């Protein structure tokens, strides 16, 4: 498997974790919920995941959101 394929699989896995996290939030603001309370739902939705992988996926998601916000801002300015 190529590095590109490995990265693509990793991103797919992170997206799956991100979706599970958002579903577990159920519309609540992230800052109003303790992540510990969301873990059982994420573990159920993404078998074989770990707390470390969830943390990595959420950091990846935050960076992705920042990139998208920067791109939107740049498109408005340019």
N, C-alpha and C positions, 0 to 999 in steps of 0.2 A: 504494500500500500504506500502511496506517495505521501509526502508531508502535507500537500494540499488536501488530500483526501482525509488524512488524520485530523487536520484543523477543521475541516468541514464537519466531520463526525463529532468533534468536540463541541463545535458551535451548535449543532443539532441537539446534543445532550444538554448543553446549557440552556437552550431555548425551551426544552422540555421542562427543565427545573424551573425556569422563569415562569412558564405557564402555570405550573403546579403552585408556585408561590403566589401568583396573582389570584388563582382560584381559591387558595386557602385564605387570602386576605378578604375575599368576598365583599369587595367594595369599600372596605375600611381603609383609613389612612395608615400607611406603614408605620408611622411614628406612634400610632395609638395601639399597636399590637406588639406583644413580646414575641420575637422570632421563635422562641422555645415553644410557644403555643402552636405555631404553624408547622413545626417539624413533622409531627405524625402524619399530617395530610400530604406533605411533600414526600416523605418516605414511602407512603402508600402509592402515590402517583408515579414515583420514579424508583422502582425497586433497585436495590444495590447501591444507592447513592450514600454519601457520607456527609457529615456536617461540614467537613473541609470542602467537599465538592460543591455543596450548596453555597458556601461562602464565596468560593471562586466564581460560581455562576452569577451570583448577585453582584459581585464586583464587575464582572464582564458586562452585565446588563446595565449597570450604572455608567460605565465607560461608553457603551453603545449609545445610551440616551444622551450623554454629553456631546458625543460626535454628531448625532442627529440635530441637536439644538444648535451646535456651532455651524453646521451646514445650512440650517434654516436661516440663521442670523446672517451668514455670508451671502445667501441668495437674496435677502432683503436689501443688504447694503450694496450689492454689486449690480 
